[in-house]
Amino acid sequence: MPDGALQDGVNITERGAARLKLLLADEKNPNAKFRVSVLGGGCSGFQYSFSFDDVLNTDDKVFERNGVPIVVDEISLDLLGGAVVDWKEDLSGAMFVIENPNAASSCGCGSSFSI
């Protein structure tokens, strides 16, 4: 299992948590949380969405690593259960990536997937 994986939730690697701490500090909002969601679309059927949000909805689940909160709504969690968020830097750029055990396939850039 990847670094920090949770059995049924969504987790983040040490590298991802460190990057998020920096980004959350830039937000200058102590209530901001990193929201991960799944939307219809993308080249493979579903696409990942990342945003900062300071509102928790009644269907949100909060997962945390090293003081960094990740918020996922229940519908997205059905498609992301067991996934791990990581921060990746390489020649193609720097971005958050998701290792999603529920994805049957994903596009070349990793921003969309199918089940």
N, C-alpha and C positions, 0 to 999 in steps of 0.2 A: 504494500500500500504506500502511496506517495507520502512525503513528509507532511505530517499533521492531518492526515485524512480522518474524517469522522465517518462512522458507519452509516448513519442515515441523514446527516446534515450536509452543510457546505463548510469547507474550511479553507484556510489560506496558508501558504508556505511561509517560512521565516522571511524569505526574500520579499514575498508579496506584502507581508505585514509591515516590514520596514519601509517599503516604498509608500504604502498607504498612510503610514504615520506622517511622513513628510507632506503628502498631498492634503491630508486632513488638517495639518497645522497651517497650510496655506489658505485653507477655507476660512479660517478665523471664526468658526462657528463651533462652539463646544458641544452642540447637539447634533452635528453632522455625522452621518453614518454612510458607509459605502453600500449602495444598493446594487445587487446583482439580480437581473430578471431575464426572462426569456420572452421574446416577441415572435410573432409569426412573420415570416419573410426570410430574406437572405437567400443565397444561392442554393442552400440545402434544405430549406423548409422552415427552420427556426433560427433565430439569431440571438446572440447574447447582448445584453444592454448593461452598461455600467454608469452609475450616476452617484452624486452625493445627495442625501436627503435628510432633512431633520424632522420629518413626520413619520411616525409609526402607525400603520393601519392595523385594524383588528386581526387581519389574516397574516401579518408579518411574523416571521421567525428571526431571531437574532442569534448569530453565532459569533464567537469572539476568539481572537488569538493575540496574545501580548497586548491586550488593551485596545485592539482594533476591532470595532464591530462591523459585521457584515449582515445586511438585512436582505431577506429573500421572502417574497410572498408565497403563500401555500401552493398556488397553481404552478409557479416557476419551480418550486421545490420538488414537485412531482417529477420534473424533468432534470433536476440538478442534484437529487439526493446522492450523496457519496462523492460529489465533485470537489475538486481542489483548484483554488484560484492561485495563480503564480504570476510573478513579474518576470518578463523575458526581455533581454536586450541582445540584439544581434545585428548583422549587417542590414536586415530589412527594416529595423526600427526598434522601438521600445514600446511594450504594451502589456496589458494584463491578458493572460491566457487561462483557459479553463480545461482541465483534464476531467472530462465528463464520462463516467463509466456507463451512462445511459445512452450515449450517442452511438448509433450504428455506423455512422460515417460523418465526416465533416469536410468543409471546403478546404482548399489549399492554405488559406490565410488563417483558418481556425476560428473565424468570427461567426460561422453558422454551422448548423449540424442537422442531421435527420435521425429519427428513431425507428 
